[in-house]
Amino acid sequence: AEQAKDAQAATRRYLALSHHLVIASSGQDLQAQFDGAMSRALALGAEVLSARIGKEGPLHRPSAELSLRLPPQAVEGFLASLSNAQAQIQSHQRDSEDKTDQVIDAEARIKNLTDLRD
C-alpha cells in the first residue's frame, strides 16, 4: 500500500497558475474598478503578485495591471466579475510554474521529522 501511495504521489503534479491582466476603463472609473478587482480577488483567496495602475497619457488610455494567483475554481467567476463591472480586459496572460519538487521535498521533510519525533 505504501508503494502504491508513493507511485501515485510521483505522478501527481503541483502547478501554480498565475494570471496577468491588463484592464482598461474610463479615466474616472479606473481607480474604482481597480480597487473593486483587488477586493474581489482577495475575497476569493487570491495571492496578489503585483498590481499597477497607469494614468492616461497622450498615447494610451488609462489602464491597470494585475498579476495574481487565484484558486482554480475562482478564475471564471473573477473574470466574469470584471466584465460585469464594465472594465475591459485588454489582455490576459496565463503562466504556470511547476511546484512539484518543492511540495515533494516539504512532504519528505515532514515525514522525516515525524519519524524522528516518534
Salt bridges, closest charged atoms under 4 A:
GLU47 OE1 - ARG69 NH1 3.53
GLU65 OE1 - HIS20 NE2 3.60
GLU65 OE2 - ARG52 NH2 2.80
GLU97 OE1 - ARG69 NH2 3.29
GLU97 OE2 - LYS99 NZ 3.38
ASP98 OD2 - ARG13 NH2 2.11
ASP115 OD2 - LYS111 NZ 3.06
ASP118 OD1 - ARG117 NE 3.10
